[in-house]
Structure formats: structure tokens, C-alpha cells
Amino acid sequence: MYWLEKALRETGCALHAYVLMTNNVHLLLTPRKAAAIPTLLMSLGRRYVQYINRTYKRTGTLWDSRYKSSSVQSYGDSLPCTAFYRVQGPGDKAVWKELKGTGSNFL
């Protein structure tokens, strides 16, 4: 979560909700600029891979493929997203959190 918060501040993205699952992560973000989300994910991925590789004395990538994204156009569209996050969380033993406000100071 430390690296996520740092990447959010660096890119100016606002995090509204997230789910941490055993095999993937879901983030509901609002970027200030279109290029902010790829920058955020590259930054986060680079730091996480370095941490895992150092911790477990390994090399190489962790990811099968590039991240996948979908555009949420309005506040009304974001409500089903947060509902999905709530449903996914408990059944998958995931960490779920819906954030109040739109700032990136979320921890």
C-alpha cells in the first residue's frame, strides 16, 4: 500500500476503491491526465517486482501480460464498480476498501 500511495501522489491520480485479491488487483481511479494511469501502473509494478525479486532471491518478471483497463464515464457508472468490489472481496478473501472523497491521501 505504501508504493500505491506514493505512485498516486506522483501521478496525481485519485483512488476511489480497490480490491486486493490473491491473483490480481482492481483499482477504481480518476487520473488528472490520460497518461497518469499507465505511469502509475509502471511505477507500482516496477517497485513491486523489485521487492519480490529481492525478497525471494529471484529474477525476471511476475506478470503474464499487460494490465487491463476499462473506462468509467460517470459517477453513476462507478456505483456498480464499487458493488462488484464488495462482492469480490469476502468470497475471495480479498482486502476491499471504498475510499471517501477524491484525494489521494487515503491511508
Residue pairs with C-beta under 8 A, 6 or more apart in sequence:
1 107
3 43
3 44
3 47
3 48
3 51
4 15
4 18
4 44
5 104
5 106
5 107
6 43
7 13
7 40
7 43
7 44
7 47
8 14
8 15
8 40
8 104
8 106
9 104
10 39
10 40
10 43
11 31
11 32
11 36
11 37
11 39
11 40
11 43
12 31
12 32
12 33
12 36
12 104
13 29
13 30
13 31
13 32
13 36
13 37
13 40
13 104
14 29
14 30
14 102
14 103
14 104
15 27
15 28
15 29
15 99
15 104
15 106
16 28
16 29
16 30
16 78
16 82
16 98
16 99
16 102
17 26
17 27
17 28
17 81
17 82
17 85
17 96
17 97
17 98
17 99
18 25
18 26
18 27
18 28
18 85
18 96
18 97
18 99
19 25
19 26
19 85
19 88
19 89
19 94
19 95
19 96
20 94
20 95
20 96
21 88
21 92
21 94
22 92
22 93
22 94
26 84
26 85
26 88
28 72
28 78
28 81
28 82
28 85
29 37
29 40
30 102
31 37
31 40
37 69
41 67
45 63
48 62
49 61
49 62
52 58
52 62
53 59
53 60
72 78
72 81
82 98
85 96
85 98
86 96
86 98
88 94
88 96
89 95
89 96
90 96
99 106
